[in-house]
């Protein structure tokens, strides 16, 4: 596989993966035994489908990192359909993550000024 992927996207469900695979014309990587992994023709875009939960997401991202040949400059992006009180289809940038189990708060860095409204996410 490529030695310097640009972007690895993590999603939880097949329905989330399907739209992105179609849009970016991603192909299934058959070397990924645990989590469905997809890549584009140039192998600079990967998508991993983790299943629901933070442990599954962490394991899937680690798997994608290894199988893609990622390097320290690789960008990771989590995309997903989330529940909440916003209208269906509303896009937000997450600037605060609350771990429901531990009540810890995390503040992910946003790349530049977001054109979308910011919101917190509880996981």
WOHU-V896021 format. One record per pair of residues at least 24 apart in sequence whose ideal C-beta (glycine too) atoms are under 10 Angstrom apart, sorted by sequence separation. I is the first residue (numbers start at 0). J is the second residue. If there is no record, write none. Layout:
I/J, I/J
This chain:
34/58, 35/59, 43/67, 45/69, 90/114, 91/115, 92/116, 93/117, 94/118, 95/119, 96/120, 97/121, 98/122, 9/34, 10/35, 19/44, 33/58, 34/59, 38/63, 42/67, 90/115, 91/116, 92/117, 93/118, 94/119, 95/120, 96/121, 97/122, 20/46, 33/59, 34/60, 36/62, 37/63, 42/68, 89/115, 90/116, 91/117, 92/118, 93/119, 94/120, 95/121, 96/122, 19/46, 34/61, 36/63, 89/116, 91/118, 93/120, 0/28, 20/48, 31/59, 34/62, 38/66, 45/73, 47/75, 49/77, 51/79, 90/118, 91/119, 7/36, 8/37, 19/48, 33/62, 34/63, 38/67, 89/118, 91/120, 93/122, 0/30, 16/46, 32/62, 36/66, 43/73, 45/75, 46/76, 49/79, 77/107, 7/38, 15/46, 16/47, 17/48, 31/62, 36/67, 85/116, 16/48, 31/63, 34/66, 46/78, 6/39, 15/48, 16/49, 33/66, 85/118, 4/38, 5/39, 14/48, 15/49, 31/65, 32/66, 76/110, 4/39, 13/48, 28/63, 31/66, 83/118, 0/36, 5/41, 8/44, 9/45, 10/46, 12/48, 30/66, 31/67, 74/110, 83/119, 1/38, 4/41, 5/42, 6/43, 7/44, 8/45, 9/46, 10/47, 11/48, 12/49, 13/50, 81/118, 83/120, 0/38, 4/42, 5/43, 6/44, 7/45, 8/46, 9/47, 10/48, 11/49, 12/50, 28/66, 83/121, 3/42, 4/43, 5/44, 6/45, 7/46, 8/47, 9/48, 10/49, 11/50, 12/51, 28/67, 81/120, 82/121, 1/41, 2/42, 3/43, 4/44, 5/45, 6/46, 7/47, 8/48, 9/49, 10/50, 11/51, 81/121, 1/42, 4/45, 11/52, 79/120, 81/122, 0/42, 1/43, 53/96, 77/120, 1/45, 11/55, 0/45, 11/56, 53/98, 77/122, 9/55, 10/56, 53/99, 9/56, 53/100, 9/57, 11/59, 10/59, 9/59, 9/60, 7/59, 7/60, 9/63, 8/63, 7/63, 7/64, 4/63, 7/66, 19/78, 4/64, 7/67, 18/78, 6/67, 4/66, 7/69, 16/78, 18/80, 4/67, 6/69, 15/78, 3/67, 4/68, 5/69, 15/79, 0/65, 2/67, 3/68, 4/69, 15/80, 0/66, 1/67, 2/68, 3/69, 4/70, 7/73, 8/74, 9/75, 10/76, 11/77, 14/80, 56/122, 0/67, 1/68, 2/69, 3/70, 5/72, 6/73, 7/74, 8/75, 9/76, 10/77, 11/78, 12/79, 0/68, 1/69, 2/70, 4/72, 5/73, 6/74, 7/75, 8/76, 9/77, 10/78, 11/79, 12/80, 0/69, 1/70, 3/72, 4/73, 5/74, 6/75, 7/76, 8/77, 9/78, 10/79, 11/80, 53/122, 3/73, 4/74, 6/76, 7/77, 8/78, 9/79, 10/80, 11/81, 52/122
